[in-house]
Amino acid sequence: MKFSDIIVAVASLTVAFFLFDCVFNLALVPTTGSDYGSMAAVMVSILLSGLVVGYVLAGKIREESRIASISKVVVLFTALFGSLIVIVYGAIPHYGASIDEWLSNTYKTSSWTNNNWFAYEIMGLSTDTAMFIVFALVFGFIGLYLGSMRKPSAKS
């Protein structure tokens, strides 16, 4: 795959992800009543967008080693996805409050200084980001691999 093909694949994967994620978030978050619905929506959306993009771009993916092509697309998508996760969490005002609530329920925070709160909030953000990066790597690779398995059409 040429670099321009990788960019097209990552852009397609990102657009498909956000479309699927919107639908699944609307369905799963109210159903579960927690952030587990959002996590499930992310996993399913990455897998489905990988299947669709892998199917559509199967010919380009197979031009060279399929594993190498898929790896390039998934790594670039994961870098973009990780950056977007950090930006989105920064834009949600309740995210910091939910981290503070989780920390207060998990640790004895009565004697914490601002430095403690800062360090543990960064830990919470890093942990969440790492979890979503693993989701993107694993489910993106599986989706693209399975999607690109279609047989090439017979020449007429």
PAVEXFI-595735 format. One record per atom (N, C-alpha, C): residue number from 1; chain; residue in one letter; atom name; x, y, z. Coordinates in nm, 3 decimals, decimal comma. Example, Ala and Ser with C-alpha at 12.3 -4.5 7.8 and 13.67 -1.06 7.14 Angstrom:
2
   i ch aa at       x       y       z
   1  A  A  N   1,319  -0,569   0,780
   1  A  A CA   1,230  -0,450   0,780
   1  A  A  C   1,320  -0,330   0,780
   2  A  S  N   1,285  -0,225   0,708
   2  A  S CA   1,367  -0,106   0,714
   2  A  S  C   1,290   0,003   0,787
//
This chain:
156
   i ch aa at       x       y       z
   1  A  M  N   0,084  -0,119   0,000
   1  A  M CA   0,000   0,000   0,000
   1  A  M  C   0,088   0,125   0,000
   2  A  K  N   0,050   0,219  -0,082
   2  A  K CA   0,118   0,348  -0,082
   2  A  K  C   0,070   0,427   0,040
   3  A  F  N   0,147   0,530   0,074
   3  A  F CA   0,111   0,611   0,191
   3  A  F  C  -0,025   0,677   0,172
   4  A  S  N  -0,055   0,720   0,050
   4  A  S CA  -0,185   0,783   0,025
   4  A  S  C  -0,300   0,684   0,046
   5  A  D  N  -0,277   0,557   0,014
   5  A  D CA  -0,378   0,454   0,039
   5  A  D  C  -0,398   0,433   0,189
   6  A  I  N  -0,291   0,439   0,265
   6  A  I CA  -0,300   0,425   0,409
   6  A  I  C  -0,379   0,541   0,469
   7  A  I  N  -0,354   0,662   0,420
   7  A  I CA  -0,427   0,779   0,469
   7  A  I  C  -0,576   0,766   0,438
   8  A  V  N  -0,609   0,722   0,318
   8  A  V CA  -0,750   0,701   0,281
   8  A  V  C  -0,813   0,595   0,371
   9  A  A  N  -0,741   0,488   0,398
   9  A  A CA  -0,793   0,381   0,483
   9  A  A  C  -0,817   0,432   0,626
  10  A  V  N  -0,722   0,509   0,679
  10  A  V CA  -0,736   0,562   0,815
  10  A  V  C  -0,852   0,662   0,822
  11  A  A  N  -0,863   0,748   0,722
  11  A  A CA  -0,974   0,843   0,719
  11  A  A  C  -1,107   0,770   0,709
  12  A  S  N  -1,114   0,669   0,626
  12  A  S CA  -1,237   0,590   0,611
  12  A  S  C  -1,270   0,517   0,741
  13  A  L  N  -1,169   0,462   0,803
  13  A  L CA  -1,188   0,392   0,930
  13  A  L  C  -1,238   0,487   1,038
  14  A  T  N  -1,184   0,607   1,042
  14  A  T CA  -1,225   0,706   1,142
  14  A  T  C  -1,369   0,751   1,120
  15  A  V  N  -1,405   0,781   0,996
  15  A  V CA  -1,542   0,823   0,967
  15  A  V  C  -1,641   0,710   0,998
  16  A  A  N  -1,609   0,590   0,954
  16  A  A CA  -1,697   0,477   0,981
  16  A  A  C  -1,709   0,452   1,131
  17  A  F  N  -1,597   0,465   1,203
  17  A  F CA  -1,601   0,447   1,348
  17  A  F  C  -1,699   0,544   1,413
  18  A  F  N  -1,688   0,672   1,380
  18  A  F CA  -1,774   0,772   1,444
  18  A  F  C  -1,921   0,752   1,408
  19  A  L  N  -1,948   0,709   1,286
  19  A  L CA  -2,088   0,681   1,250
  19  A  L  C  -2,143   0,563   1,329
  20  A  F  N  -2,067   0,454   1,334
  20  A  F CA  -2,111   0,338   1,412
  20  A  F  C  -2,120   0,371   1,561
  21  A  D  N  -2,020   0,444   1,612
  21  A  D CA  -2,015   0,475   1,754
  21  A  D  C  -2,134   0,560   1,798
  22  A  C  N  -2,175   0,652   1,714
  22  A  C CA  -2,292   0,735   1,745
  22  A  C  C  -2,415   0,648   1,763
  23  A  V  N  -2,437   0,557   1,669
  23  A  V CA  -2,555   0,470   1,675
  23  A  V  C  -2,549   0,379   1,797
  24  A  F  N  -2,434   0,315   1,818
  24  A  F CA  -2,424   0,220   1,929
  24  A  F  C  -2,425   0,290   2,065
  25  A  N  N  -2,370   0,411   2,074
  25  A  N CA  -2,381   0,486   2,199
  25  A  N  C  -2,526   0,520   2,231
  26  A  L  N  -2,600   0,562   2,128
  26  A  L CA  -2,742   0,592   2,150
  26  A  L  C  -2,819   0,470   2,197
  27  A  A  N  -2,777   0,353   2,153
  27  A  A CA  -2,847   0,230   2,191
  27  A  A  C  -2,798   0,172   2,323
  28  A  L  N  -2,666   0,172   2,346
  28  A  L CA  -2,611   0,098   2,458
  28  A  L  C  -2,599   0,176   2,588
  29  A  V  N  -2,573   0,306   2,580
  29  A  V CA  -2,556   0,383   2,705
  29  A  V  C  -2,686   0,388   2,785
  30  A  P  N  -2,801   0,422   2,724
  30  A  P CA  -2,924   0,418   2,803
  30  A  P  C  -2,963   0,277   2,848
  31  A  T  N  -2,929   0,178   2,768
  31  A  T CA  -2,964   0,040   2,802
  31  A  T  C  -2,887  -0,007   2,925
  32  A  T  N  -2,757   0,020   2,928
  32  A  T CA  -2,675  -0,025   3,041
  32  A  T  C  -2,680   0,072   3,158
  33  A  G  N  -2,705   0,198   3,130
  33  A  G CA  -2,711   0,298   3,237
  33  A  G  C  -2,575   0,331   3,296
  34  A  S  N  -2,469   0,300   3,225
  34  A  S CA  -2,335   0,330   3,276
  34  A  S  C  -2,238   0,351   3,160
  35  A  D  N  -2,113   0,376   3,197
  35  A  D CA  -2,012   0,396   3,092
  35  A  D  C  -1,970   0,265   3,027
  36  A  Y  N  -2,016   0,153   3,080
  36  A  Y CA  -1,987   0,025   3,014
  36  A  Y  C  -2,054   0,018   2,876
  37  A  G  N  -2,168   0,082   2,861
  37  A  G CA  -2,233   0,088   2,731
  37  A  G  C  -2,148   0,162   2,630
  38  A  S  N  -2,084   0,269   2,675
  38  A  S CA  -1,996   0,346   2,586
  38  A  S  C  -1,873   0,265   2,548
  39  A  M  N  -1,817   0,191   2,643
  39  A  M CA  -1,701   0,107   2,612
  39  A  M  C  -1,739  -0,003   2,514
  40  A  A  N  -1,854  -0,064   2,534
  40  A  A CA  -1,900  -0,168   2,441
  40  A  A  C  -1,924  -0,109   2,303
  41  A  A  N  -1,979   0,013   2,299
  41  A  A CA  -2,003   0,080   2,171
  41  A  A  C  -1,872   0,104   2,097
  42  A  V  N  -1,768   0,143   2,170
  42  A  V CA  -1,637   0,166   2,108
  42  A  V  C  -1,582   0,036   2,050
  43  A  M  N  -1,588  -0,072   2,128
  43  A  M CA  -1,534  -0,200   2,079
  43  A  M  C  -1,607  -0,249   1,955
  44  A  V  N  -1,739  -0,246   1,959
  44  A  V CA  -1,819  -0,293   1,845
  44  A  V  C  -1,798  -0,202   1,724
  45  A  S  N  -1,790  -0,072   1,748
  45  A  S CA  -1,773   0,024   1,638
  45  A  S  C  -1,638   0,008   1,568
  46  A  I  N  -1,533  -0,013   1,646
  46  A  I CA  -1,401  -0,034   1,585
  46  A  I  C  -1,402  -0,162   1,502
  47  A  L  N  -1,460  -0,268   1,557
  47  A  L CA  -1,465  -0,395   1,485
  47  A  L  C  -1,545  -0,382   1,355
  48  A  L  N  -1,663  -0,323   1,363
  48  A  L CA  -1,747  -0,309   1,243
  48  A  L  C  -1,686  -0,215   1,140
  49  A  S  N  -1,628  -0,105   1,184
  49  A  S CA  -1,566  -0,015   1,087
  49  A  S  C  -1,446  -0,082   1,021
  50  A  G  N  -1,372  -0,163   1,097
  50  A  G CA  -1,262  -0,239   1,037
  50  A  G  C  -1,312  -0,339   0,934
  51  A  L  N  -1,423  -0,406   0,966
  51  A  L CA  -1,481  -0,501   0,870
  51  A  L  C  -1,521  -0,431   0,740
  52  A  V  N  -1,587  -0,317   0,752
  52  A  V CA  -1,634  -0,245   0,634
  52  A  V  C  -1,517  -0,193   0,551
  53  A  V  N  -1,423  -0,127   0,616
  53  A  V CA  -1,309  -0,069   0,544
  53  A  V  C  -1,221  -0,180   0,487
  54  A  G  N  -1,202  -0,288   0,562
  54  A  G CA  -1,125  -0,401   0,511
  54  A  G  C  -1,190  -0,462   0,388
  55  A  Y  N  -1,322  -0,471   0,389
  55  A  Y CA  -1,394  -0,527   0,275
  55  A  Y  C  -1,382  -0,436   0,153
  56  A  V  N  -1,402  -0,307   0,175
  56  A  V CA  -1,398  -0,211   0,063
  56  A  V  C  -1,257  -0,199   0,005
  57  A  L  N  -1,157  -0,200   0,091
  57  A  L CA  -1,020  -0,179   0,044
  57  A  L  C  -0,939  -0,309   0,036
  58  A  A  N  -1,007  -0,423   0,025
  58  A  A CA  -0,938  -0,552   0,023
  58  A  A  C  -0,836  -0,561  -0,090
  59  A  G  N  -0,868  -0,507  -0,205
  59  A  G CA  -0,775  -0,511  -0,319
  59  A  G  C  -0,646  -0,435  -0,287
  60  A  K  N  -0,658  -0,318  -0,229
  60  A  K CA  -0,539  -0,238  -0,194
  60  A  K  C  -0,459  -0,306  -0,082
  61  A  I  N  -0,531  -0,365   0,013
  61  A  I CA  -0,464  -0,431   0,125
  61  A  I  C  -0,383  -0,550   0,076
  62  A  R  N  -0,431  -0,617  -0,027
  62  A  R CA  -0,363  -0,737  -0,077
  62  A  R  C  -0,252  -0,708  -0,177
  63  A  E  N  -0,228  -0,582  -0,212
  63  A  E CA  -0,122  -0,551  -0,308
  63  A  E  C   0,014  -0,597  -0,257
  64  A  E  N   0,036  -0,588  -0,129
  64  A  E CA   0,159  -0,640  -0,069
  64  A  E  C   0,116  -0,730   0,045
  65  A  S  N   0,199  -0,758   0,136
  65  A  S CA   0,165  -0,844   0,249
  65  A  S  C   0,044  -0,788   0,324
  66  A  R  N  -0,057  -0,873   0,341
  66  A  R CA  -0,180  -0,827   0,405
  66  A  R  C  -0,153  -0,785   0,550
  67  A  I  N  -0,073  -0,861   0,622
  67  A  I CA  -0,042  -0,829   0,761
  67  A  I  C   0,030  -0,694   0,770
  68  A  A  N   0,125  -0,671   0,681
  68  A  A CA   0,200  -0,545   0,682
  68  A  A  C   0,108  -0,427   0,650
  69  A  S  N   0,022  -0,442   0,551
  69  A  S CA  -0,069  -0,334   0,514
  69  A  S  C  -0,165  -0,302   0,627
  70  A  I  N  -0,223  -0,406   0,685
  70  A  I CA  -0,318  -0,386   0,795
  70  A  I  C  -0,248  -0,324   0,915
  71  A  S  N  -0,127  -0,367   0,944
  71  A  S CA  -0,053  -0,313   1,058
  71  A  S  C  -0,027  -0,163   1,041
  72  A  K  N   0,010  -0,122   0,920
  72  A  K CA   0,034   0,021   0,896
  72  A  K  C  -0,092   0,102   0,919
  73  A  V  N  -0,205   0,053   0,868
  73  A  V CA  -0,332   0,125   0,884
  73  A  V  C  -0,372   0,129   1,031
  74  A  V  N  -0,361   0,018   1,099
  74  A  V CA  -0,405   0,011   1,239
  74  A  V  C  -0,319   0,098   1,330
  75  A  V  N  -0,189   0,098   1,307
  75  A  V CA  -0,101   0,180   1,391
  75  A  V  C  -0,131   0,328   1,372
  76  A  L  N  -0,149   0,372   1,249
  76  A  L CA  -0,180   0,513   1,225
  76  A  L  C  -0,319   0,548   1,280
  77  A  F  N  -0,417   0,459   1,262
  77  A  F CA  -0,550   0,482   1,317
  77  A  F  C  -0,545   0,490   1,470
  78  A  T  N  -0,466   0,403   1,533
  78  A  T CA  -0,456   0,402   1,678
  78  A  T  C  -0,391   0,529   1,730
  79  A  A  N  -0,292   0,581   1,661
  79  A  A CA  -0,231   0,707   1,701
  79  A  A  C  -0,332   0,821   1,693
  80  A  L  N  -0,408   0,826   1,586
  80  A  L CA  -0,512   0,927   1,572
  80  A  L  C  -0,619   0,908   1,678
  81  A  F  N  -0,660   0,785   1,699
  81  A  F CA  -0,766   0,753   1,795
  81  A  F  C  -0,725   0,789   1,937
  82  A  G  N  -0,601   0,757   1,975
  82  A  G CA  -0,553   0,793   2,109
  82  A  G  C  -0,551   0,943   2,131
  83  A  S  N  -0,510   1,018   2,029
  83  A  S CA  -0,511   1,164   2,039
  83  A  S  C  -0,653   1,217   2,053
  84  A  L  N  -0,745   1,159   1,977
  84  A  L CA  -0,884   1,203   1,986
  84  A  L  C  -0,945   1,172   2,122
  85  A  I  N  -0,909   1,060   2,181
  85  A  I CA  -0,960   1,024   2,313
  85  A  I  C  -0,918   1,129   2,416
  86  A  V  N  -0,791   1,168   2,414
  86  A  V CA  -0,743   1,268   2,509
  86  A  V  C  -0,814   1,402   2,486
  87  A  I  N  -0,833   1,440   2,361
  87  A  I CA  -0,902   1,566   2,331
  87  A  I  C  -1,047   1,561   2,375
  88  A  V  N  -1,116   1,451   2,347
  88  A  V CA  -1,257   1,438   2,385
  88  A  V  C  -1,272   1,440   2,536
  89  A  Y  N  -1,186   1,367   2,607
  89  A  Y CA  -1,195   1,368   2,753
  89  A  Y  C  -1,170   1,508   2,809
  90  A  G  N  -1,081   1,582   2,747
  90  A  G CA  -1,056   1,719   2,792
  90  A  G  C  -1,174   1,811   2,767
  91  A  A  N  -1,254   1,779   2,667
  91  A  A CA  -1,368   1,864   2,633
  91  A  A  C  -1,494   1,832   2,714
  92  A  I  N  -1,496   1,717   2,782
  92  A  I CA  -1,613   1,679   2,861
  92  A  I  C  -1,593   1,727   3,004
  93  A  P  N  -1,673   1,824   3,049
  93  A  P CA  -1,652   1,879   3,182
  93  A  P  C  -1,673   1,778   3,295
  94  A  H  N  -1,757   1,681   3,275
  94  A  H CA  -1,786   1,586   3,382
  94  A  H  C  -1,682   1,476   3,394
  95  A  Y  N  -1,591   1,466   3,299
  95  A  Y CA  -1,490   1,360   3,306
  95  A  Y  C  -1,401   1,378   3,429
  96  A  G  N  -1,353   1,499   3,451
  96  A  G CA  -1,269   1,525   3,569
  96  A  G  C  -1,343   1,497   3,698
  97  A  A  N  -1,470   1,535   3,703
  97  A  A CA  -1,550   1,509   3,823
  97  A  A  C  -1,570   1,359   3,845
  98  A  S  N  -1,588   1,284   3,737
  98  A  S CA  -1,606   1,140   3,753
  98  A  S  C  -1,477   1,073   3,799
  99  A  I  N  -1,363   1,122   3,752
  99  A  I CA  -1,234   1,070   3,800
  99  A  I  C  -1,217   1,103   3,948
 100  A  D  N  -1,251   1,228   3,987
 100  A  D CA  -1,240   1,265   4,128
 100  A  D  C  -1,330   1,178   4,215
 101  A  E  N  -1,450   1,152   4,168
 101  A  E CA  -1,543   1,067   4,243
 101  A  E  C  -1,487   0,925   4,256
 102  A  W  N  -1,434   0,872   4,146
 102  A  W CA  -1,375   0,739   4,151
 102  A  W  C  -1,257   0,734   4,247
 103  A  L  N  -1,171   0,837   4,244
 103  A  L CA  -1,055   0,841   4,333
 103  A  L  C  -1,099   0,850   4,479
 104  A  S  N  -1,200   0,931   4,507
 104  A  S CA  -1,249   0,946   4,644
 104  A  S  C  -1,309   0,816   4,697
 105  A  N  N  -1,372   0,741   4,610
 105  A  N CA  -1,431   0,613   4,651
 105  A  N  C  -1,326   0,502   4,662
 106  A  T  N  -1,215   0,517   4,592
 106  A  T CA  -1,113   0,412   4,589
 106  A  T  C  -1,004   0,433   4,694
 107  A  Y  N  -0,964   0,558   4,715
 107  A  Y CA  -0,853   0,588   4,806
 107  A  Y  C  -0,899   0,681   4,918
 108  A  K  N  -0,820   0,688   5,024
 108  A  K CA  -0,845   0,785   5,131
 108  A  K  C  -0,783   0,916   5,086
 109  A  T  N  -0,866   1,009   5,045
 109  A  T CA  -0,817   1,132   4,981
 109  A  T  C  -0,825   1,254   5,072
 110  A  S  N  -0,859   1,237   5,199
 110  A  S CA  -0,879   1,353   5,285
 110  A  S  C  -0,752   1,434   5,306
 111  A  S  N  -0,636   1,372   5,300
 111  A  S CA  -0,511   1,444   5,323
 111  A  S  C  -0,434   1,474   5,194
 112  A  W  N  -0,497   1,456   5,080
 112  A  W CA  -0,427   1,476   4,953
 112  A  W  C  -0,403   1,625   4,926
 113  A  T  N  -0,290   1,651   4,863
 113  A  T CA  -0,261   1,786   4,817
 113  A  T  C  -0,302   1,796   4,670
 114  A  N  N  -0,290   1,915   4,615
 114  A  N CA  -0,319   1,933   4,472
 114  A  N  C  -0,229   1,845   4,385
 115  A  N  N  -0,105   1,828   4,426
 115  A  N CA  -0,013   1,742   4,349
 115  A  N  C  -0,062   1,598   4,346
 116  A  N  N  -0,115   1,548   4,459
 116  A  N CA  -0,170   1,412   4,461
 116  A  N  C  -0,287   1,401   4,365
 117  A  W  N  -0,378   1,497   4,373
 117  A  W CA  -0,496   1,493   4,285
 117  A  W  C  -0,453   1,497   4,139
 118  A  F  N  -0,359   1,584   4,108
 118  A  F CA  -0,311   1,597   3,970
 118  A  F  C  -0,251   1,466   3,922
 119  A  A  N  -0,164   1,407   4,003
 119  A  A CA  -0,096   1,283   3,962
 119  A  A  C  -0,196   1,170   3,940
 120  A  Y  N  -0,293   1,158   4,030
 120  A  Y CA  -0,389   1,050   4,017
 120  A  Y  C  -0,491   1,075   3,905
 121  A  E  N  -0,523   1,200   3,878
 121  A  E CA  -0,611   1,229   3,764
 121  A  E  C  -0,541   1,197   3,632
 122  A  I  N  -0,412   1,228   3,625
 122  A  I CA  -0,333   1,191   3,506
 122  A  I  C  -0,329   1,040   3,492
 123  A  M  N  -0,314   0,970   3,605
 123  A  M CA  -0,314   0,824   3,602
 123  A  M  C  -0,447   0,771   3,547
 124  A  G  N  -0,557   0,830   3,591
 124  A  G CA  -0,689   0,788   3,541
 124  A  G  C  -0,704   0,813   3,393
 125  A  L  N  -0,662   0,929   3,346
 125  A  L CA  -0,668   0,960   3,203
 125  A  L  C  -0,578   0,868   3,123
 126  A  S  N  -0,458   0,843   3,173
 126  A  S CA  -0,364   0,754   3,103
 126  A  S  C  -0,418   0,612   3,095
 127  A  T  N  -0,478   0,565   3,204
 127  A  T CA  -0,534   0,430   3,206
 127  A  T  C  -0,648   0,417   3,107
 128  A  D  N  -0,739   0,514   3,106
 128  A  D CA  -0,850   0,510   3,011
 128  A  D  C  -0,800   0,517   2,867
 129  A  T  N  -0,705   0,605   2,841
 129  A  T CA  -0,650   0,618   2,706
 129  A  T  C  -0,581   0,489   2,663
 130  A  A  N  -0,503   0,430   2,752
 130  A  A CA  -0,434   0,304   2,718
 130  A  A  C  -0,534   0,193   2,688
 131  A  M  N  -0,644   0,189   2,765
 131  A  M CA  -0,746   0,086   2,741
 131  A  M  C  -0,807   0,103   2,601
 132  A  F  N  -0,839   0,226   2,564
 132  A  F CA  -0,898   0,249   2,433
 132  A  F  C  -0,797   0,227   2,320
 133  A  I  N  -0,669   0,253   2,346
 133  A  I CA  -0,566   0,225   2,246
 133  A  I  C  -0,555   0,075   2,222
 134  A  V  N  -0,562  -0,004   2,328
 134  A  V CA  -0,559  -0,150   2,312
 134  A  V  C  -0,681  -0,196   2,233
 135  A  F  N  -0,799  -0,139   2,265
 135  A  F CA  -0,920  -0,171   2,187
 135  A  F  C  -0,897  -0,142   2,040
 136  A  A  N  -0,842  -0,024   2,009
 136  A  A CA  -0,822   0,015   1,869
 136  A  A  C  -0,724  -0,078   1,799
 137  A  L  N  -0,617  -0,115   1,866
 137  A  L CA  -0,519  -0,205   1,804
 137  A  L  C  -0,579  -0,343   1,778
 138  A  V  N  -0,640  -0,400   1,880
 138  A  V CA  -0,689  -0,538   1,869
 138  A  V  C  -0,810  -0,547   1,776
 139  A  F  N  -0,913  -0,469   1,806
 139  A  F CA  -1,036  -0,480   1,727
 139  A  F  C  -1,020  -0,421   1,587
 140  A  G  N  -0,933  -0,320   1,572
 140  A  G CA  -0,906  -0,267   1,439
 140  A  G  C  -0,836  -0,369   1,352
 141  A  F  N  -0,736  -0,436   1,409
 141  A  F CA  -0,664  -0,538   1,332
 141  A  F  C  -0,757  -0,654   1,295
 142  A  I  N  -0,834  -0,703   1,392
 142  A  I CA  -0,926  -0,814   1,364
 142  A  I  C  -1,027  -0,775   1,257
 143  A  G  N  -1,086  -0,656   1,270
 143  A  G CA  -1,185  -0,611   1,172
 143  A  G  C  -1,127  -0,598   1,033
 144  A  L  N  -1,012  -0,533   1,021
 144  A  L CA  -0,950  -0,517   0,889
 144  A  L  C  -0,908  -0,651   0,831
 145  A  Y  N  -0,856  -0,739   0,914
 145  A  Y CA  -0,813  -0,870   0,864
 145  A  Y  C  -0,932  -0,950   0,812
 146  A  L  N  -1,037  -0,957   0,893
 146  A  L CA  -1,156  -1,033   0,851
 146  A  L  C  -1,224  -0,968   0,730
 147  A  G  N  -1,230  -0,836   0,729
 147  A  G CA  -1,292  -0,765   0,618
 147  A  G  C  -1,217  -0,782   0,487
 148  A  S  N  -1,085  -0,794   0,496
 148  A  S CA  -1,004  -0,806   0,373
 148  A  S  C  -0,994  -0,950   0,324
 149  A  M  N  -1,062  -1,042   0,387
 149  A  M CA  -1,053  -1,183   0,346
 149  A  M  C  -1,142  -1,217   0,226
 150  A  R  N  -1,219  -1,121   0,178
 150  A  R CA  -1,307  -1,153   0,064
 150  A  R  C  -1,222  -1,193  -0,056
 151  A  K  N  -1,281  -1,280  -0,133
 151  A  K CA  -1,211  -1,330  -0,253
 151  A  K  C  -1,211  -1,221  -0,360
 152  A  P  N  -1,100  -1,207  -0,431
 152  A  P CA  -1,100  -1,111  -0,542
 152  A  P  C  -1,199  -1,154  -0,649
 153  A  S  N  -1,262  -1,056  -0,709
 153  A  S CA  -1,362  -1,089  -0,811
 153  A  S  C  -1,293  -1,150  -0,933
 154  A  A  N  -1,363  -1,243  -0,997
 154  A  A CA  -1,310  -1,309  -1,116
 154  A  A  C  -1,310  -1,210  -1,232
 155  A  K  N  -1,204  -1,213  -1,310
 155  A  K CA  -1,195  -1,121  -1,425
 155  A  K  C  -1,281  -1,176  -1,538
 156  A  S  N  -1,354  -1,086  -1,600
 156  A  S CA  -1,441  -1,131  -1,710
 156  A  S  C  -1,383  -1,099  -1,846
//
